Each structure stands twice: as structure tokens, then as C-alpha cells.
Amino acid sequence: IEERTFSGCGSLTSITIPKGVTVIGDTAFSRCSSLTSFTIPENVTSIGDSAFLGCSSLTSFTIPRGVTSIGDNLFYSCSNLKSITLHENITSIGKYMFYDCKSLKSIVIPDGVTGIDEGAFEACSGLKSITIPESVTSIKGNAFYQCTGVTKVCNNSAVRIYLPNFNIFSAYVLWYDLATGERITELGTGTAVSQYYVDDTAVRDFVNRGIIHIILRN
């Protein structure tokens, strides 16, 4: 499917892709704002940049095992995307791949992914749980920036994420171990943490009272 083939077709609600298709080009379905479902055949091996950018009615999506190449901005501003299935043949999460996917609640990055690129999950405000596999060796700037709803991060990789981290997670966020109430400065394997926009004393008080997530702003 060539680039821009269906770009801007705002009334398109569904489409069946023939089995012979192997490539979905750049912006092929971008801004198809009424597209509610999409099935990619197993023969597809490559999905281009911004292929589904702005498909705001998509609620779920499965990337089949045959896909090994994924472009940047793939689901940029797919604001109603609630679930995504990724497979181990994917080796990287591209730039701004899930930017502003505010309905996405959790993400398990498959083992086999080695890199999480710039802004990959930026502004996913509904995201609550993140699991980073052992295979990841690189997490770039703003990867989880403005993910203000996150309450649990399981970092199984060797990448050391120091906190606060102004590049990967939101600036001015304090993190605490839910089990002990102690502030943490690094995300270790299987760490469960919460984030707050308040000072140390207030956070410790909230944690001790069993309140695990709160955001306060001036």
C-alpha cells in the first residue's frame, strides 16, 4: 500500500487488506479519524512512518509476528487506543510511536526489543503500568515524559534509570517505593513506584496513609 493512499479519509470505518500486501507505506492511513478496526495480514513485514497517525477512533491493534520494521510516529495521537499487542520480532519502539495515546493503560514491551526511542510513550497520561524487558539496552530522551498516571514500573533491563530523570520521565516528579515509603533514586528490577508533584514531607505522609497516587499542582 503506497504512502498516503488513504490519508485523510475521515469517513472510512474499516478496511480489509489483501493477503498479498507486504508493505504499508508512510502515512497510508493517517488521519482516518473514523477507522475503528484494522487487521494486518501475516504477510506484512514493514509498516511505514505515521501510518496510523491521528486515527483517533482505533481502540485496539495487533501487530503480527511477520512485521519486523516499524516506522516512527506510528500511532501518534491515537487518543482512544486502549490496547496494543506487540511481538518479539520487533526490535525497537520508534520515535513518538505512541505519543499522546492517552487511553493506553499498560504496556508490556516484548522481550527482543533493544531500544525505546525518543518520546516513544510521551504524553500517554492514562498509562499506569510499564514493563521494560531484559533485552532493552537503550532508552532515549522523553521516552515516558508526561506519563503522569504511572504507578508501577518494572525495569528488568540493565539500563540504569536515575530519578528524578528530566529526560525519560516527567520533570519534578518524586518517586517512592510503595512497600517501604522510602524515596528511590533508581529503578531496579521489578520496582513498584508512584510519582507525585509534591515535596518530600507531604509524599511520605500520603504514602504512610496508604494513598499510593496523587498529583498536586500549584
Disulfide bonds with the S-S distance in Angstrom:
none
